[in-house]
């Protein structure tokens, strides 16, 4: 029987797709959020899901709905406070996701890096070979009634994935991130191990990660990678081209065949192998998986590429040193003969303090580096470090740019500009595109 849901914070990158899933399954869904436009609201509007402004009066109007509370909101948020005072039924976002997990064979993807890309790839191939609902952290969600599978991106921040008990888990890596919450790598590892212990059927984990090698779980644990004698799902015969990557996979000596992905970077070969591994373990048709990997378009804000007035622009969510390196490596693979220009917006002061030297090291792999001021957060609007502190550590230095003066970015011919960050780096990208448009208009 259809239910009625009210989402507090419906534009969230997890809340939005979950709202879409419930709507697609025939439930009545409405929600509220800030008035500022975010890229996650477009799919909601397209689905006809009503988005209201935050207002305590909404609680009384929709009091017979099930309220889903976004992870970002404390008890003093205006609608959360009103809902608590009114005594309406309210569940957390993780609990709402857990209800979906219980209804289908669930594959959850977790990791410090690569989980959105891997979830997107998994969802793309699974929906083409079986009835599959999916929730991706780029704001994409789709629900199917009576789904056979549910594909889920599981977020480790503040241990949000703890209530999840999926059938399978893909673990891409464990790394120290979110220093505003986790104390150190051991703290992060404990969160992942707790999550892994709740998996029901099996875990597919990246073999190169020393932390993942230490996992102690009761279900079968399969490693994927390119090291013979260590990895169960072994990758070899890798051929990286400017149109994508070819590679071969075997499982404990059994030939699974050759595969191709139209995306770039070694990390995406690993991600694709994790997808192949889960499909194989669940007995799905690998020929179908092989065919649909060939058409994987990528996910939002993960190496999204376009050409504006002859200038190649890549947009990526990379905000951790490991992610930056993967993004720059992918750009090199696709554009080996062009200058790679990095435009990076550091995200949160605590992360810069923790990784200042590492940021400088990986950014130096670009031919030219530009930095924007640090993007803070609601929890840390100011800090004791600046973008200049990173620039000082980069060999050859880096130029600090602002939204009002992006003209230095015009000084690069035969180049690829890679905009990276998890804050509002897109406003710099859009401003640069506008500048290019103005120049083109002046020329004509």
C-alpha positions as CSV (number, residue, x, y, z in Angstrom):
1,X,0.0,0.0,0.0
2,X,1.4,3.4,-0.9
3,X,2.7,5.7,1.9
4,X,3.1,9.4,2.3
5,X,6.5,10.9,3.0
6,X,7.8,14.3,3.9
7,X,11.6,14.9,3.5
8,X,13.2,17.5,5.6
9,X,16.2,18.5,3.5
10,X,15.0,16.9,0.3
11,X,17.8,18.4,-1.9
12,X,20.5,16.5,0.0
13,X,22.6,14.3,-2.2
14,X,21.2,11.2,-0.5
15,X,17.8,12.5,0.4
16,X,17.0,13.6,-3.2
17,X,17.5,10.2,-4.8
18,X,15.7,8.4,-2.0
19,X,12.7,10.7,-2.5
20,X,12.8,9.8,-6.2
21,X,12.9,6.1,-5.4
22,X,9.9,6.3,-3.1
23,X,8.0,8.4,-5.6
24,X,8.8,6.0,-8.5
25,X,7.5,3.2,-6.3
26,X,4.1,4.9,-6.1
27,X,4.3,6.7,-2.8
28,X,3.3,10.3,-2.3
29,X,6.4,12.4,-1.6
30,X,6.9,16.1,-0.7
31,X,9.8,17.8,0.9
32,X,11.5,21.1,2.0
33,X,14.9,22.7,1.8
34,X,16.7,26.0,1.3
35,X,15.5,28.2,-1.5
36,X,18.9,28.5,-3.3
37,X,19.1,26.3,-6.4
38,X,21.1,23.1,-6.2
39,X,21.8,20.6,-8.9
40,X,20.0,17.9,-7.0
41,X,16.6,19.6,-7.3
42,X,16.3,19.3,-11.1
43,X,15.5,15.6,-11.0
44,X,12.9,16.2,-8.2
45,X,11.2,18.9,-10.2
46,X,11.2,16.7,-13.3
47,X,9.5,14.0,-11.3
48,X,6.8,16.5,-10.1
49,X,7.9,16.2,-6.5
50,X,6.9,19.4,-4.6
51,X,9.7,21.3,-2.9
52,X,8.7,23.7,-0.1
53,X,10.8,26.3,1.8
54,X,11.7,25.4,5.4
55,X,8.8,26.5,7.6
56,X,7.5,25.1,10.9
57,X,4.0,25.5,9.6
58,X,4.7,22.7,7.1
59,X,4.7,20.1,9.9
60,X,1.1,20.7,10.9
61,X,-0.1,20.7,7.3
62,X,1.6,17.3,6.6
63,X,1.3,15.8,10.1
64,X,-0.1,12.5,8.8
65,X,3.0,11.9,6.6
66,X,6.1,10.0,7.6
67,X,8.9,12.5,8.1
68,X,12.4,11.6,6.9
69,X,15.0,13.7,8.6
70,X,18.2,14.6,6.7
71,X,21.5,13.8,8.3
72,X,22.6,17.4,8.3
73,X,20.0,18.7,10.7
74,X,20.2,18.9,14.5
75,X,17.2,19.1,16.8
76,X,17.2,22.9,16.7
77,X,16.5,23.0,12.9
78,X,13.2,24.8,12.4
79,X,11.2,21.9,11.0
80,X,12.9,19.2,13.0
81,X,12.1,21.1,16.2
82,X,8.5,21.5,15.1
83,X,8.2,17.8,14.2
84,X,9.6,16.8,17.6
85,X,7.3,19.1,19.4
86,X,4.3,17.8,17.4
87,X,5.1,14.2,18.0
88,X,4.7,13.2,14.4
89,X,6.3,10.0,13.1
90,X,9.9,10.9,12.1
91,X,12.7,8.5,10.9
92,X,16.3,9.2,10.0
93,X,17.6,9.1,6.5
94,X,19.6,5.9,7.2
95,X,16.5,4.2,8.7
96,X,14.6,5.1,5.6
97,X,17.3,3.6,3.4
98,X,17.4,0.5,5.6
99,X,13.7,-0.1,4.8
100,X,14.7,-0.2,1.1
101,X,17.5,-2.6,1.8
102,X,15.1,-5.1,3.4
103,X,13.0,-5.3,0.2
104,X,15.6,-6.6,-2.3
105,X,19.0,-8.1,-2.8
106,X,21.1,-5.1,-1.9
107,X,24.6,-4.2,-3.0
108,X,26.1,-1.4,-1.0
109,X,29.2,0.5,-2.2
110,X,31.4,2.1,0.5
111,X,34.8,3.7,0.5
112,X,36.7,6.9,1.2
113,X,37.1,7.4,-2.5
114,X,35.4,6.1,-5.6
115,X,32.1,5.1,-4.1
116,X,29.9,7.4,-6.3
117,X,31.6,6.4,-9.5
118,X,31.4,2.7,-8.6
119,X,27.8,2.9,-7.5
120,X,26.9,4.8,-10.7
121,X,28.6,2.1,-12.9
122,X,27.0,-0.7,-10.9
123,X,23.6,0.9,-11.2
124,X,24.1,1.4,-15.0
125,X,24.8,-2.2,-15.7
126,X,22.4,-3.7,-13.2
127,X,19.4,-1.8,-14.4
128,X,20.0,-3.2,-17.9
129,X,20.1,-6.9,-16.8
130,X,17.6,-7.0,-13.9
131,X,14.9,-5.1,-12.1
132,X,17.0,-2.7,-10.1
133,X,16.4,0.4,-7.9
134,X,19.4,2.5,-7.1
135,X,20.5,5.4,-5.0
136,X,23.7,7.3,-6.0
137,X,25.4,10.1,-4.1
138,X,25.4,12.4,-7.1
139,X,21.7,13.1,-6.5
140,X,20.5,10.3,-8.8
141,X,17.9,7.8,-7.7
142,X,15.4,5.5,-9.4
143,X,12.8,3.2,-7.9
144,X,11.3,0.1,-9.5
145,X,8.3,-1.7,-7.9
146,X,9.2,-5.3,-6.7
147,X,12.9,-4.7,-7.4
148,X,15.2,-7.7,-7.6
149,X,18.2,-5.6,-6.7
150,X,18.8,-2.4,-4.8
151,X,22.1,-0.6,-5.5
152,X,23.2,1.8,-2.8
153,X,26.0,4.3,-2.1
154,X,26.8,3.9,1.6
155,X,28.3,7.0,3.2
156,X,30.9,6.6,6.0
157,X,30.6,10.1,7.3
158,X,29.6,10.1,11.0
159,X,29.1,6.4,10.5
160,X,25.9,6.9,8.6
161,X,26.2,3.5,7.0
162,X,26.1,1.7,10.3
163,X,22.4,0.7,10.2
164,X,22.8,-0.9,6.8
165,X,22.9,-4.7,6.4
166,X,23.3,-5.3,2.7
167,X,23.6,-8.7,1.0
168,X,26.9,-7.6,-0.7
169,X,29.3,-4.8,-0.1
170,X,31.9,-3.3,-2.4
171,X,34.7,-1.6,-0.4
172,X,36.8,0.6,-2.7
173,X,39.3,1.7,0.0
174,X,39.8,3.0,3.5
175,X,41.5,6.3,4.0
176,X,41.6,9.0,6.6
177,X,39.1,11.7,5.7
178,X,36.5,13.8,7.4
179,X,39.0,15.0,10.1
180,X,36.2,17.0,11.6
181,X,34.7,13.7,12.8
182,X,37.2,10.9,12.7
183,X,40.3,11.0,14.9
184,X,42.6,9.0,12.7
185,X,42.9,6.1,10.3
186,X,42.2,3.6,13.0
187,X,38.9,5.3,13.8
188,X,37.9,5.2,10.1
189,X,38.9,1.5,9.9
190,X,36.7,0.7,13.0
191,X,33.7,2.3,11.2
192,X,34.2,0.3,8.0
193,X,34.8,-2.9,9.9
194,X,31.6,-2.4,11.9
195,X,29.7,-1.9,8.6
196,X,31.4,-4.9,7.0
197,X,30.3,-7.2,9.9
198,X,26.7,-6.4,9.0
199,X,27.0,-7.7,5.4
200,X,25.1,-10.9,4.8
201,X,26.5,-12.7,1.7
202,X,29.9,-11.4,0.7
203,X,32.3,-8.5,0.4
204,X,34.4,-7.5,-2.6
205,X,37.3,-5.3,-1.6
206,X,40.3,-3.6,-3.3
207,X,43.3,-5.7,-2.8
208,X,45.9,-2.9,-2.7
209,X,44.4,-1.3,0.4
210,X,46.4,-2.4,3.6
211,X,43.4,-1.6,5.8
212,X,41.0,-3.7,3.8
213,X,43.5,-6.6,4.1
214,X,43.0,-6.4,7.8
215,X,39.3,-6.8,7.8
216,X,37.9,-9.6,10.1
217,X,34.4,-10.7,8.9
218,X,32.2,-13.8,8.9
219,X,31.2,-13.7,5.2
220,X,33.4,-14.6,2.2
221,X,35.8,-11.8,1.4
222,X,37.0,-11.4,-2.2
223,X,39.8,-9.1,-3.3
224,X,40.1,-7.5,-6.7
225,X,43.2,-6.0,-8.2
226,X,46.2,-6.6,-10.4
227,X,48.5,-8.7,-8.2
228,X,48.7,-12.4,-9.0
229,X,48.6,-14.7,-6.0
230,X,46.8,-12.1,-3.9
231,X,43.7,-11.0,-5.7
232,X,40.7,-13.3,-6.3
233,X,39.4,-11.2,-9.2
234,X,42.7,-10.6,-11.1
235,X,43.1,-7.8,-13.7
236,X,45.7,-8.1,-16.5
237,X,46.2,-7.2,-20.2
238,X,45.5,-3.5,-19.5
239,X,45.5,-1.3,-22.5
240,X,44.8,2.4,-21.8
241,X,43.7,4.4,-24.9
242,X,42.4,7.9,-25.4
243,X,38.9,6.6,-25.8
244,X,38.9,4.4,-22.7
245,X,40.5,1.3,-21.2
246,X,40.6,-2.4,-22.2
247,X,41.4,-5.0,-19.6
248,X,41.0,-8.8,-18.9
249,X,39.6,-10.3,-15.7
250,X,39.9,-13.8,-14.2
251,X,38.5,-15.3,-11.0
252,X,40.9,-17.7,-9.2
253,X,42.2,-18.9,-12.6
254,X,38.8,-18.9,-14.4
255,X,38.7,-16.7,-17.5
256,X,35.9,-14.1,-17.2
257,X,36.9,-12.4,-20.5
258,X,37.9,-9.0,-21.7
259,X,36.1,-5.8,-20.9
260,X,36.1,-2.2,-22.1
261,X,35.1,1.0,-20.3
262,X,34.8,4.4,-22.1
263,X,36.2,6.3,-19.1
264,X,39.7,6.9,-17.9
265,X,42.2,6.2,-15.1
266,X,43.5,3.1,-13.4
267,X,41.0,3.7,-10.6
268,X,38.1,3.2,-13.0
269,X,39.5,-0.2,-14.1
270,X,39.5,-1.2,-10.5
271,X,35.9,0.1,-10.0
272,X,34.7,-1.8,-13.1
273,X,36.3,-5.0,-11.8
274,X,34.4,-4.7,-8.5
275,X,31.2,-4.4,-10.5
276,X,32.1,-7.5,-12.6
277,X,32.9,-9.4,-9.4
278,X,29.6,-8.8,-7.7
279,X,27.7,-9.6,-10.9
280,X,29.7,-12.9,-11.2
281,X,29.1,-13.8,-7.5
282,X,25.4,-13.3,-8.0
283,X,25.3,-15.4,-11.1
284,X,24.4,-12.6,-13.5
285,X,25.0,-12.8,-17.3
286,X,28.6,-11.4,-17.7
287,X,28.0,-10.9,-21.4
288,X,25.2,-8.4,-20.5
289,X,27.5,-6.8,-18.0
290,X,30.3,-6.6,-20.6
291,X,28.0,-4.9,-23.2
292,X,26.6,-2.3,-20.8
293,X,30.0,-1.4,-19.3
294,X,30.8,-0.2,-22.9
295,X,28.0,2.4,-22.6
296,X,28.6,3.7,-19.1
297,X,28.3,7.5,-19.3
298,X,29.8,8.4,-15.9
299,X,28.1,10.3,-13.0
300,X,27.5,13.9,-12.2
301,X,30.6,15.9,-11.1
302,X,32.9,12.9,-11.6
303,X,35.2,13.7,-14.5
304,X,32.3,15.4,-16.4
305,X,33.8,16.8,-19.6
306,X,32.7,19.5,-22.1
307,X,34.2,21.8,-24.7
308,X,33.3,25.5,-24.4
309,X,34.4,27.8,-27.3
310,X,37.2,25.3,-28.1
311,X,38.4,25.0,-24.5
312,X,38.2,21.5,-22.8
313,X,36.8,21.7,-19.3
314,X,36.6,18.8,-16.8
315,X,34.5,19.1,-13.7
316,X,35.2,16.7,-10.8
317,X,34.2,16.4,-7.1
318,X,37.8,15.5,-6.1
319,X,38.7,17.1,-2.8
320,X,41.1,14.6,-1.2
321,X,44.7,14.1,-2.3
322,X,44.0,10.5,-3.5
323,X,41.0,11.7,-5.6
324,X,42.9,14.6,-7.1
325,X,45.7,12.2,-8.2
326,X,43.2,9.9,-9.8
327,X,41.5,12.7,-11.6
328,X,44.7,14.2,-13.0
329,X,45.9,10.7,-14.1
330,X,42.6,10.2,-15.9
331,X,43.0,13.6,-17.7
332,X,46.6,12.6,-18.7
333,X,45.3,9.3,-20.2
334,X,42.6,11.0,-22.3
335,X,44.7,14.1,-23.3
336,X,48.3,13.0,-23.4
337,X,49.4,15.8,-25.7
338,X,47.8,18.7,-23.9
339,X,48.7,20.9,-20.9
340,X,46.9,19.8,-17.8
341,X,45.8,22.8,-15.8
342,X,44.4,22.2,-12.3
343,X,41.9,24.6,-10.7
344,X,41.4,23.4,-7.2
345,X,39.1,24.7,-4.4
346,X,40.3,23.4,-1.0
347,X,37.4,22.0,1.0
348,X,37.2,22.7,4.8
349,X,40.0,24.1,6.9
350,X,40.4,20.8,8.9
351,X,41.0,18.9,5.8
352,X,43.6,21.4,4.6
353,X,45.4,21.2,8.0
354,X,45.4,17.4,7.8
355,X,46.6,17.2,4.2
356,X,48.4,20.5,3.2
357,X,51.6,18.7,2.1
358,X,49.7,15.9,0.3
359,X,47.6,18.4,-1.6
360,X,50.8,20.2,-2.8
361,X,52.4,16.9,-3.8
362,X,49.5,15.6,-6.0
363,X,48.7,19.0,-7.5
364,X,52.3,19.3,-8.6
365,X,51.5,16.5,-11.1
366,X,49.5,19.1,-13.1
367,X,51.4,21.4,-15.5
368,X,50.0,24.5,-14.0
369,X,48.0,25.0,-10.7
370,X,45.4,27.5,-9.7
371,X,43.9,27.6,-6.2
372,X,40.7,29.4,-5.0
373,X,40.2,30.4,-1.4
374,X,39.2,27.6,1.0
375,X,35.6,26.6,1.0
376,X,34.5,26.3,4.7
377,X,31.4,24.7,6.0
378,X,28.5,25.4,8.4
379,X,30.6,23.8,11.2
380,X,33.9,25.7,10.4
381,X,33.4,29.0,8.7
382,X,37.0,30.2,9.4
383,X,40.3,28.5,10.1
384,X,44.0,29.0,10.7
385,X,45.2,28.0,7.2
386,X,44.7,29.5,3.7
387,X,45.1,28.4,0.1
388,X,48.4,30.3,0.1
389,X,49.7,27.8,2.6
390,X,49.2,25.1,0.0
391,X,50.6,27.2,-2.8
392,X,53.9,27.7,-1.0
393,X,54.5,24.0,-0.9
394,X,53.9,23.4,-4.6
395,X,57.2,23.3,-6.7
396,X,56.9,26.3,-9.0
397,X,54.1,27.7,-6.9
398,X,50.4,28.2,-7.7
399,X,48.3,31.2,-8.5
400,X,45.4,32.2,-6.3
401,X,42.3,33.2,-8.3
402,X,38.9,34.7,-7.4
403,X,35.6,34.5,-9.1
404,X,35.9,38.2,-10.1
405,X,39.3,37.7,-11.8
406,X,39.7,34.5,-13.8
407,X,41.6,36.0,-16.7
408,X,44.8,34.1,-15.8
409,X,43.0,30.9,-17.0
410,X,42.9,32.4,-20.5
411,X,46.7,32.1,-20.8
412,X,46.7,28.4,-21.8
413,X,46.4,27.1,-25.3
414,X,46.1,23.4,-26.2
415,X,45.2,22.8,-22.6
416,X,42.6,21.0,-20.4
417,X,41.3,22.9,-17.4
418,X,40.4,20.5,-14.6
419,X,38.1,22.1,-12.0
420,X,38.1,20.1,-8.7
421,X,36.4,20.6,-5.4
422,X,33.5,19.6,-3.2
423,X,32.4,23.1,-2.3
424,X,31.1,25.7,-4.9
425,X,33.9,25.3,-7.4
426,X,31.2,25.2,-10.1
427,X,30.7,28.9,-9.7
428,X,34.3,29.5,-10.8
429,X,33.7,27.1,-13.7
430,X,30.5,28.9,-14.8
431,X,32.2,32.3,-14.5
432,X,35.0,31.1,-16.7
433,X,32.6,29.8,-19.3
434,X,30.8,33.1,-19.2
435,X,34.2,34.9,-19.8
436,X,34.9,32.6,-22.8
437,X,31.5,33.4,-24.2
438,X,32.1,37.1,-23.8
439,X,35.4,36.8,-25.7
440,X,33.8,34.8,-28.4
441,X,31.0,37.4,-28.7
442,X,33.5,40.3,-28.9
443,X,35.4,38.5,-31.7
444,X,32.3,38.0,-33.8
